[in-house]
Amino acid sequence: MPDGSQIDFDGLIPNNVDLANDLRVRKALETWHPGYIDWWKQMGPEGFQENLVYLRTAVGVGSEGWARFGFVKMPEYRWGVLLAPQVEGRTIPFGAHKGEPAWQEVPGEYRAMLRRLLVIQGDTEPASVEQQRHLGATAPSLYDMRNLFQVNVEEGRHLWAMVYLLQKYFGRDGREEAEELLRRRSGDQDSPRMLGAFNERTPDWLSFFMFTFFTDRDGKMQLAALAQSGFDPLSRTCRFMLTEEAHHMFVGETGVQRVIQRTIDAMTAAGIDDPYDIPRVRALGVIDLPTLQKKANLHYSLTLDLFGNEISTNAANAFNAGIKGRYREDRLTDDHQLLSAQYPVLRLRDGAIIREDVPALSSLNMRLRDDFVDDTAAGIARWNRVLERTKFPFRVTLPHVAFNRRIGEFAAIHADPAGNILTPEQWAARRDEFLPTTEDNLFIASLMKPSLEKGAYAGWIAPPRIGIDNMPGDFEYVRIED
């Protein structure tokens, strides 16, 4: 495989994997391309397919100067196949094959395992586009609309990344899986997406910001673990995907931060001292902080489920095979094989939540989830710095990992955000304290009115501190036709 230093922009599919001389794969991708464009037009951003959008497009894979900005209609966006540069002499960094040369082809004994990982990762990418397709109609600004569309086209490119690997290395099976990725639909009863969180609705912009903050952070953790893979093409693919994923989390983190800032500013101007005086705060046309906390509780708990069961044979097998490592495996100082290591896991025992040591190999999902929790907490701390500069005694918190779970150790119980176990009757009585109610959602929906004048922002969100690509505050990020 080429080292990725040369990128071909002349063909239908921009790439640095030498498609010009890989006729079988090029034909397969070119055959898949029309179906992808049909999917994009049917299930991509609704109502703005013909508008010019100020998007960044990947034009390189180095750490500097890898993207350029310009106006483009989304169906004409240059999706492509870009892998990070190949590392000469790279070896498998973990598992039973630690120290062996990294694989450039799929090992036969791990073919099924690797294919499933690619399909699951690939399925999340179009799913999020489908979940967010209606949001353009209620964008709070042209800046935010552009950020939504940037996230969408990059999720599309990440789908291309997985489809390339499937078609390059899995022959007919890979081609069939690529078609299935375009057939499934988020939330469809007959053909849903593979993971539960990607079948939830994204009905409003606060949900979108929470999704990109929490769920795209899960994407970061999963990609970082796959970037350690002994299968070198997957490692290189995920290393470059992480470069783009950072912007998605930026959109979520700064979006929520701007919601908090606008609420604080409105309360201060109105002389409201109590963040829990919800009717008075809502009368200002901003999102009250307790409701924002409930939305965070919901999206955090849904995202925790994406890590799967705390104890997992599949995760142990993938690690032992050298297919999927841990977060920042290359920075860890243990033996990278974990044959006798232990790791503490929260478990449900006799009606109580306890921490017990279990074999580290079987608790890799828990470890990755712990890394996610730590990374998320750092982002929450940045939200709280905005609040710390005010007189309001409110802070955003992360609920206990046992709260509102559908998968894993705590799926069979109810717990409050502090981790106290509740009876079904207690949960039913108190659920509305913890999670958004119908009334909450209807109020948020009532604020979702578009603000599409240059430099204008909806009343429930503050402007960003700086523009995309250092553009001025009144820059027309999306050209709206009269």
Buried (B, 14 or more C-beta within 10 A) or exposed (E): BBEBEEBBEEEEBBBBBBBEEBEEBBEBBEEBBEBBBEBBEEBBBBEBBEBBBBBBBBBBBEEEEBBEBEEBBBEEBBBBBBBBBBEEEBEBBBBEBBEEEBBEEBBEEBEEBBBBBBBBBBBBBBBBBBBBBBBBBBBBBBBBBBBBBBBBBBBBBBBBBBBBBBBBBBEEBBBEBBEBBBEBBBEEEEEBBBBEBBBBEBBBBBBBBBBBBBBBBBBBBBBBBBBBBBBBBBBBBBBBBBBBBEBBBBBBBBBBBBBBBBBBBBBEEEEBEEBEBBEBBBEBEBBBBBBBBBBBBBBBBBBBBBBBBBBBEBBBBBBBBBBBBBBEBEEBEEEBBBEEEEBBBBBBEEEEBEEEEBBBBBBBBBBBBBBBBEBBEEBBEEBBEBBEEBEBEBEBBBBBBBBBBEBBBBEEBBBBBEBEBBEEEEBEEEBEEBBBEEEBBEBBEEBBEBBBEBBBBBBBBBBBEEBBEEBEBEBBBBEBEE
